[in-house]
């Protein structure tokens, strides 16, 4: 799976969580860029991402992801790519 495919999957997950199909994530997107993406939604997002991709992030990583791109790259690293 390419980074663009992972990014598209993350966009769909967040859109579903927030009930907003207009969301478009980019590699440099931060939570503050998306209306309604609060800390509670972030935790739900991470749990959904872990379930979707069959990965498990360390707490320290979850607390320090600077943007969506870091999550995309962490998924790739966890999947061995």
BAGURO-18279 format. One record per residue: residue number from 1; residue in one letter; chain; x, y, z of N, C-alpha, C in turn. Coordinates in nm, 3 decimals, decimal comma. Atoms other than C-alpha are relative to their C-alpha. Example, Ala and Ser with C-alpha at 12.3 -4.5 7.8 and 13.67 -1.06 7.14 Angstrom:
# BAGURO-18279
[1 'A' 'A' [0,089 -0,119 0,000] [1,230 -0,450 0,780] [0,090 0,120 0,000]] [2 'S' 'A' [-0,082 -0,119 -0,006] [1,367 -0,106 0,714] [-0,077 0,109 0,073]] 
# end
This chain:
# BAGURO-18279
[1 'X' 'A' [0,086 -0,118 0,000] [0,000 0,000 0,000] [0,090 0,124 0,000]] [2 'X' 'A' [-0,080 -0,122 0,010] [0,138 0,341 -0,096] [-0,038 0,100 0,110]] [3 'X' 'A' [0,033 -0,106 -0,098] [0,151 0,647 0,128] [-0,129 0,069 -0,039]] [4 'X' 'A' [0,123 -0,066 0,044] [-0,123 0,804 -0,083] [-0,123 -0,084 0,032]] [5 'X' 'A' [0,112 0,089 -0,034] [-0,346 0,500 -0,030] [-0,025 0,002 0,151]] [6 'X' 'A' [0,017 -0,009 -0,145] [-0,281 0,512 0,345] [-0,062 0,133 0,038]] [7 'X' 'A' [0,056 -0,133 -0,026] [-0,355 0,886 0,345] [-0,150 0,003 -0,034]] [8 'X' 'A' [0,142 0,006 0,038] [-0,684 0,823 0,163] [-0,080 -0,078 0,103]] [9 'X' 'A' [0,070 0,079 -0,102] [-0,777 0,557 0,419] [-0,016 0,080 0,129]] [10 'X' 'A' [0,010 -0,084 -0,120] [-0,699 0,796 0,708] [-0,105 0,108 -0,019]] [11 'X' 'A' [0,102 -0,102 0,029] [-0,912 1,062 0,541] [-0,140 -0,059 0,018]] [12 'X' 'A' [0,132 0,065 -0,013] [-1,204 0,818 0,521] [-0,033 -0,029 0,145]] [13 'X' 'A' [0,022 0,030 -0,142] [-1,162 0,712 0,884] [-0,042 0,126 0,074]] [14 'X' 'A' [0,033 -0,124 -0,071] [-1,164 1,071 1,008] [-0,133 0,056 -0,047]] [15 'X' 'A' [0,129 -0,046 0,052] [-1,452 1,166 0,779] [-0,115 -0,075 0,064]] [16 'X' 'A' [0,104 0,081 -0,064] [-1,655 0,878 0,921] [-0,018 0,039 0,146]] [17 'X' 'A' [0,009 -0,036 -0,142] [-1,571 0,973 1,280] [-0,069 0,134 0,022]] [18 'X' 'A' [0,056 -0,134 -0,017] [-1,666 1,336 1,231] [-0,129 0,021 -0,078]] [19 'X' 'A' [0,121 -0,014 0,080] [-1,955 1,272 0,992] [0,009 0,114 -0,100]] [20 'X' 'A' [-0,025 -0,112 0,091] [-1,801 1,514 0,740] [0,077 -0,051 -0,121]] [21 'X' 'A' [-0,062 0,052 0,121] [-1,733 1,393 0,386] [0,087 0,102 -0,073]] [22 'X' 'A' [-0,079 -0,103 0,067] [-1,566 1,723 0,293] [0,145 0,004 0,047]] [23 'X' 'A' [-0,136 -0,001 -0,055] [-1,250 1,646 0,495] [0,098 -0,059 -0,102]] [24 'X' 'A' [-0,108 0,048 0,084] [-0,934 1,610 0,290] [0,129 0,018 0,077]] [25 'X' 'A' [-0,126 -0,007 -0,074] [-0,617 1,524 0,478] [0,117 0,004 -0,096]] [26 'X' 'A' [-0,127 -0,003 0,072] [-0,268 1,601 0,351] [0,108 -0,044 0,098]] [27 'X' 'A' [-0,109 0,046 -0,086] [0,066 1,485 0,483] [0,033 0,101 0,109]] [28 'X' 'A' [-0,034 -0,105 -0,098] [0,115 1,819 0,661] [-0,118 0,047 0,084]] [29 'X' 'A' [0,118 -0,037 -0,080] [-0,236 1,835 0,814] [0,026 -0,026 0,148]] [30 'X' 'A' [-0,004 0,016 -0,145] [-0,244 1,890 1,190] [-0,143 0,007 0,051]] [31 'X' 'A' [0,137 0,005 -0,054] [-0,545 1,844 1,417] [-0,068 0,136 -0,002]] [32 'X' 'A' [0,059 -0,135 -0,004] [-0,597 2,219 1,445] [-0,056 0,044 -0,135]] [33 'X' 'A' [0,047 -0,034 0,135] [-0,658 2,229 1,067] [-0,141 -0,053 -0,028]] [34 'X' 'A' [0,127 0,067 0,027] [-0,975 2,017 1,094] [-0,100 0,033 0,110]] [35 'X' 'A' [0,105 -0,034 -0,097] [-1,290 2,148 1,262] [-0,053 -0,127 0,067]] [36 'X' 'A' [0,056 0,111 -0,076] [-1,405 1,914 1,538] [0,099 -0,109 0,037]] [37 'X' 'A' [-0,099 0,102 -0,030] [-1,082 1,713 1,557] [0,065 0,031 0,134]] [38 'X' 'A' [-0,048 -0,026 -0,135] [-1,041 1,735 1,932] [0,075 -0,122 0,054]] [39 'X' 'A' [-0,081 0,108 -0,057] [-0,843 1,513 2,168] [-0,078 -0,132 0,010]] [40 'X' 'A' [0,082 0,122 -0,008] [-1,132 1,267 2,214] [-0,009 -0,066 -0,137]] [41 'X' 'A' [0,007 0,053 0,136] [-1,173 1,228 1,838] [0,135 -0,055 -0,044]] [42 'X' 'A' [-0,135 0,048 0,035] [-0,795 1,190 1,804] [0,023 -0,141 0,053]] [43 'X' 'A' [-0,017 0,134 -0,058] [-0,794 0,891 2,039] [-0,084 -0,102 -0,077]] [44 'X' 'A' [0,085 0,089 0,078] [-1,087 0,735 1,853] [0,059 -0,025 -0,139]] [45 'X' 'A' [-0,065 0,010 0,130] [-0,905 0,804 1,526] [0,117 -0,098 0,005]] [46 'X' 'A' [-0,116 0,089 -0,014] [-0,587 0,632 1,645] [-0,044 -0,144 0,018]] [47 'X' 'A' [0,052 0,137 -0,021] [-0,783 0,328 1,768] [-0,053 -0,056 -0,132]] [48 'X' 'A' [0,055 0,045 0,128] [-0,963 0,307 1,432] [0,112 -0,028 -0,101]] [49 'X' 'A' [-0,114 0,020 0,090] [-0,635 0,342 1,241] [0,073 -0,130 0,036]] [50 'X' 'A' [-0,065 0,124 -0,042] [-0,475 0,066 1,448] [-0,080 -0,122 -0,044]] [51 'X' 'A' [0,086 0,112 0,039] [-0,771 -0,162 1,380] [0,001 -0,020 -0,152]] [52 'X' 'A' [0,004 0,007 0,146] [-0,782 -0,081 1,009] [0,128 -0,059 -0,059]] [53 'X' 'A' [-0,128 0,041 0,057] [-0,412 -0,140 0,948] [0,069 -0,113 0,076]] [54 'X' 'A' [-0,058 0,109 -0,077] [-0,346 -0,407 1,210] [0,134 0,036 0,062]] [55 'X' 'A' [-0,123 -0,048 -0,064] [-0,078 -0,197 1,381] [-0,032 0,042 0,143]] [56 'X' 'A' [0,015 -0,050 -0,137] [-0,021 -0,089 1,739] [0,108 0,105 0,022]] [57 'X' 'A' [-0,094 -0,108 -0,024] [0,139 0,247 1,812] [0,037 0,007 0,147]] [58 'X' 'A' [-0,041 -0,025 -0,138] [0,340 0,319 2,126] [-0,065 0,130 0,047]] [59 'X' 'A' [0,062 -0,120 -0,057] [0,182 0,576 2,359] [0,084 0,124 -0,030]] [60 'X' 'A' [-0,089 -0,114 0,026] [0,486 0,802 2,318] [-0,014 0,049 -0,143]] [61 'X' 'A' [0,017 -0,039 0,140] [0,438 0,798 1,941] [-0,132 0,073 -0,020]] [62 'X' 'A' [0,133 -0,059 0,014] [0,067 0,873 1,963] [-0,001 0,143 0,054]] [63 'X' 'A' [-0,002 -0,133 -0,061] [0,138 1,170 2,188] [0,089 0,099 -0,076]] [64 'X' 'A' [-0,095 -0,091 0,065] [0,408 1,309 1,958] [-0,012 0,007 -0,152]] [65 'X' 'A' [0,016 -0,013 0,146] [0,281 1,263 1,600] [-0,020 0,148 -0,033]] [66 'X' 'A' [0,014 -0,143 0,028] [0,336 1,615 1,460] [-0,106 0,031 -0,105]] [67 'X' 'A' [0,098 -0,023 0,106] [0,102 1,571 1,163] [-0,047 -0,135 -0,056]] [68 'X' 'A' [0,055 0,122 0,058] [-0,091 1,320 0,955] [0,108 -0,080 -0,072]] [69 'X' 'A' [-0,107 0,069 0,071] [0,218 1,240 0,749] [0,080 -0,091 0,091]] [70 'X' 'A' [-0,074 0,084 -0,095] [0,393 1,106 1,058] [-0,078 -0,128 0,030]] [71 'X' 'A' [0,082 0,119 -0,023] [0,102 0,868 1,114] [0,008 -0,092 -0,122]] [72 'X' 'A' [-0,012 0,079 0,125] [0,113 0,756 0,749] [0,132 -0,074 -0,002]] [73 'X' 'A' [-0,133 0,062 0,001] [0,486 0,688 0,780] [0,012 -0,107 0,110]] [74 'X' 'A' [-0,005 0,098 -0,109] [0,443 0,507 1,114] [-0,075 -0,128 -0,039]] [75 'X' 'A' [0,073 0,118 0,048] [0,186 0,276 0,954] [0,090 -0,080 -0,093]] [76 'X' 'A' [-0,091 0,067 0,094] [0,434 0,199 0,676] [0,113 -0,071 0,072]] [77 'X' 'A' [-0,110 0,060 -0,078] [0,713 0,134 0,927] [-0,048 -0,122 0,077]] [78 'X' 'A' [0,053 0,112 -0,077] [0,491 -0,092 1,138] [-0,033 -0,119 -0,091]] [79 'X' 'A' [0,033 0,105 0,095] [0,392 -0,285 0,829] [0,125 -0,055 -0,069]] [80 'X' 'A' [-0,125 0,047 0,057] [0,759 -0,331 0,740] [0,034 0,057 -0,135]] [81 'X' 'A' [-0,027 -0,063 0,130] [0,763 -0,093 0,446] [0,061 0,134 0,019]] 
# end
